[in-house]
Amino acid sequence: MSSIRERGGKLVFDFTFNGIRCRETTRLKDTAGNRKIANEILTRINAEIIVGTFCYEKYFPNSKRVALFNEFNELNVKKENHILPTLAEFAAIWLQENSGGWRQTYLYKLNGMFNKYILPNLGSINLRDITKSDVLLFRNELVAYKKSNGDPMTSYNVNRIMMKLKAVLAEASERFTIDNVSSTVKPLKNEVVEVSPLSLNQVVKFLQLVRGDYHCYFTSRFFTGLRSSEVTALKWQDIYLKDSYLMVRSALVNGEIINTKTVGSYRKVELNKLVVDCLSNHKKNTQFNQRSDFVFCTSDGKHVNNNNICARVWHPMLRLLNLNPRKLYQTRHTTASFWLASGESPEWIAKQMGHNSTALLFSTYSRFIANNTQKDGSRFDNFLSPLSIGNLEED
């Protein structure tokens, strides 16, 4: 529903055009007289939208949306003349149409995905001319892609890119009544997640030798299971030392602190005594210990840089301990393997880690659960032994 709103003392037009919510700030101050003028203009805009004569540029010539709606007009002209746009032209509109429900960080990732992979390969092709073979060959290009370190792209990332391409082609199929050539292209099977947790002895040795200014950082990572983005965004207002827990409310994504993206990610993480004592000492010894301060920060109070920590601390420590190279994310896997090995409830562990179910725990970490008897099934034998089942008589 269209309306005239106020923002910063200025009047704002708020209306919907071509399915997109539009908000245009004016130079008019919020007075009764100006509101009357603005409402009269809005009435004309609504009428022109209904009869199909509304021209965005006529009312808001300096708006950034002018270019978007010009593309819409060109698309409609092409559609009326049975001329379809290229994938690049339609993808730009598809991204704009759907961006309303996306975070800026996610939209940034999507734009990067399209600009780096999809558009250079398929962007110039007319939608009507794209074939299933084009889609499959593009997927082959992704499979053969090598990252800067020489590693191939994972099946998970290939499927993510293909999913967005298929979404655009599915929308184009519905909108222009053309075949959806990607509908039968199945996702690749995901590789087994590489899990290389450290043993308890290795963690103890790590914490004994690591630089003092990173001791609490790594203690927290090894024994809370926080993701890199979560531990970086952690502030003292999220830590409840007296009650031995912390709240995960934020994460660092593309250099920006944002709220966690799912209900599961927003969670309470219970802290063991080791972490509580470590954080208590850390808070006493840092000058940045106010509620709004980052728990782990640089000398000027800014959040730490995980890439910097990997290069300067994590990987050198692994080499010092003669351990195979692995990602810093393995601290999270280490925590999960510790909890499972100690017999903690899988449901409790899943909540601690922000998982929606226990399925991922068992599929990923089962081989790291300690078996003290070294004989699987022996506990069940002991459970049944008092029954002397072999000697039971039938009724």
Secondary structure, DSSP 8 states (H G I E B T S, - for coil): --EEEEETTEEEEEEEETTEEEEEEEEEES-HHHHHHHHHHHHHHHHHHHHT---HHHH-TT-THHHHHHHHHHHHHHHHTT---BHHHHHHHHHHHHGGGS-HHHHHHHHHHIIIIIHHHHTTSBGGG--HHHHHHHHHHHHH-B-TTS-B--HHHHHHHHHHHHHHHHHHHHHHT---TTTT---------------HHHHHHHHHHS-GGGHHHHHHHHHH---HHHHHH-BGGGEETTTTEEEE-EEEETTEEEE-SSTTTSEEEE--HHHHHHHHHHHHH-S--STTSBSSB-TTS-B--HHHHIIIIIHHHHHHTT-----TTHHHHHHHHHHHHTT--HHHHHHHHT-SSSHHHHHHHGGGS--TTSSTTHHHHHHHGGG-GGG----
